[in-house]
């Protein structure tokens, strides 16, 4: 059996870093480790083109890029085909398919519909991620989430979870999906080294209404945001590693929400790797 420190080293080494397509994001991304994997969100305050434009810029920097394809932000099959063709031309062969948070959806109402449409199109996407919600979703019932997961899983290569602060919730949720026959590897969403004031500011700028509802629903998250100073994720990361050492959960790595605080987040990530390597 591996130790928790060995598990932590493995999870950190397999980390993905999520960024927001805002001004100067590409220059900030230069602080990321060479050839690391970067996830680019789809902001309802912008359009899907902003996500793809940022993804192309990051791909040119030598990063492995995963743009988010938000179902409700894609108007129809024609636009979907153009997006997939554009990704192919840029050499981008991964995508995270989500429902998206917008009040004016196109033909695709949710991620299962978009995944079904993608399955009918010839494209070069070799790795497709889907979203998981260990602590639920502010707008979707738990039963609907379970049903959607069962529909999405056959189209996917892995699951990326929402940002979660409670190890027991993560473990319980993974056990539940395994019992339901879903064996996809999981990337657990954790925050980077984030200043709560900046997090709130970015939330307003990118227009993610569901994020506000999530904070109101998740009291542990709200409590952590109200604490002075930046949120430091080491305790959470170590807790997940301990759970992995005790049980084969199929967690492949961390999905780190940087909120574009990339330099301090990467510094924390490197420090943790150095510590576990000592």
N, C-alpha and C positions, 0 to 999 in steps of 0.2 A: 504494500500500500504506500502511495506517495504521501509526503508530508504536506502540511498546509503551505509552507514556504515554497516548496517545489510547485505546488498548484498555483500559487500566486505568481511565480515567475512565468509559468506557462500562460496564464490568463493575460498578464501584462504584455508578454511578447506577441500575443495574438490580437492586441487591441486594435479597434477601429476608432477614428476620431471624427466626430460630427461637427460640421461648420455650417454657418448661415450665409447665404449669398448676399452679403452687404458690402458696401464700399470698403476697400483695403483688405478684404478677406484673403485675396490671393497673396498679397504681400505678407500678411500674418502667417499664411500657410507655409512660408519658407522656413518657419521654425520647426515644422514637423520632421520626424525622422525620415531619412532617405527611403524612398519607395514604400512608404507606409500607406495604409488604406484609409481613405477619406470619404465620408458620407456627406452629401450635400442636400440640405433640406429643400422642400418645396414650400415656399412661403405664400400664404393666400394674399399677402399684401402686394405681392408681385405676380408674375405669371410663370408658367412652367419654363418659358424661354430663359428666364433669369437663372434657373437651376441648371439648365443645360449649358448656358454660356459659362457659368462658373466652373462646371464640371470639365469643360473643354480646356479652360485656363489651367486648372489644376493637373489635368492629364499631361499637358505640355511641360509641367514642372517635374514630371517623372513620378507622380503619385498614382496609386491605384484608386480610381474614383468610382464611387457608387452614388449616382444621382437618385433622388427619391422621385418616383413616378406616382403622383397623387391622382387617384382615379377621378375625383370630382373637379380637378383642374384641367382635365383633358376633354376637349369638346366632343370629339367623335373618332371613329375608326380612321378617318383620313389623317387627322392630326397625330394619332397614335403611330401610324405607319411612318409619318415624316420624322417623328421623334426617334423612333427606333433606327431609322435609316441614318439620321444625324449622329446618333451614338455610335453606330457601326463605322461611319466615316472617321470619327475621332478616335477609334480604337477602344471605346468604352464597352466592356462586355459584362458589366454587372449592373443591377438595379435593385432598389428596395421599393416594393410596391405597397402603397398605403391607401387608405380611403381619402384622406385629406380633409382639411377644415375650411370649407367655403360655403357661402349661402347661395351660390349661383352655379350649381353643378351642370355639367354637360350630359352626354349620353350615358356616362358611367357613374353609377350611384355609389359604388363601393369597390373595395379591392377585389373581391371574388369576380365581379363583372369584368374588371380590367384584366385580371389574370386569364380569364376565359378568352377574352378577345386577343390577348397576346399569343395564346396557344394556337390560334388560327393563322398567325402571321409568321412568315419565315424571317427570323432575325438571328443575330449573333450573340444574344445574351446567354451566357453560360452559367451565371450564378444569379438566382433571384431570391431576395430576402423578403420576408413578410413580418408584420408587426405582431407582438404579443403583449398582453396586458395583465401582469401578475396582480395588480391592485385595481383592476377594472378600468372602465372608460366612463368619462362623465356624461356621455350621450348615448351609450349603448348598453343594453342589459347584459348581465353575465351569460345568460342562456344564448343570446344572439352572438356574443363573442365566441362561445364554444362552437356554435353551429358554423360560424364563419371560418374558424380555425380549421375545422374538419374539411371544409370546401377548399380552402387556400393551400393547405399542406401538400397535396399531391403535385402542385405546380411549383413548389419552392425548394430551395437548397438549404435554407437555414431560417431561423427566427431571430429577430432582434426585438428585445423588450423595451417598453417604455422605461423612463428613468424611475428607479425604485430605490427606496432607502431601507427597506425592511427585508433582511435576509430570509426570515421565516416565510414571508409572503412569496418570495421568489422560489424557495424550495418547494413549498406546497403547490404552487402553480405548475412547476415542472413535473412534479409527481402526478398531477392530475392529467396533464397532456400525455405523459408517458402511458398512464393507465388507459387513456383513450386511443392508444395505438400510434401516437405521433412521436416519431423518434428523431426528428430533425435536430441538428445541433443548435444550440442557443447562444446568442451573444447577449449578455446582461447589460442593460443600460444603466450607467452610473454617471454622476456629474463630474466634471473636471474641477480644477481649482477655480471656483467661480465666486465673484463678488455678488452678493444678493442684489445690490442696487443696480449693477449692470445687467443682471439677469432680468429684473423687472423692466428696465428700460428697453432692452432688446425685445422682450415680449410684446410691448406696446408697438414698437417699430415694425415688427414682422407680422403683427395682426393675428396672432394665434389665439382666437377666442377660447378654444378648448383648454388652453394652458391655464387661463385664469380659473375656469371651472374646475380644472384638475387640482389647482392649489387649494381652492376652497373646500374641495372634497377630502383632500389628503392632508390631515392636520399635522402629521409628522413632517411633511415637506414644508408647510407653512411655518412651523416652529423653527426649523433649521434656517429658513430664510430670515427670520427675525433676529437670529443671533448675530452679534457684532463680528465683523471680519469676514473673510472669504470662507466658503464651505470647503472643508478639507476631507477628501474621500478615502483616506487610508483605512480608517476603521471599517468602512463598508467593504472595501476591496478585500481586506484580510478576512472579514466574516464570510464572504462568498467563497474565498479560497479554502477556509476551514470546512465549509459545507461540502465542497468538491472532494476534499481529502477523506471525508467520512462516508461519502456516498457517490456512486457513479451517476451524476446528474446529466451528463452530456452537455455541459457548458463549455463552449469552445474558447471564449475570450470575452473581453469587455468591449462595450460600445460606449465610448466616452463622449458625453455631451459637453463640448468646449464652450458653447455660447460665444465663440470667437475669442475667448481668453486663451489663445493657443499657446503663447510663450510660457505663461505660468503653469498651464496644464501639462505641457510637455516636460517642463522642469520637474514637476511633481512625479510624473511618470518615470523619468530617468532616475530620479532619486530612489524611488521604490525599487526599480530594477537593480540598481547598484546595491541597495541594502540586502535584497534577497540573494544576491550573488556573493555576498561577503562570507 
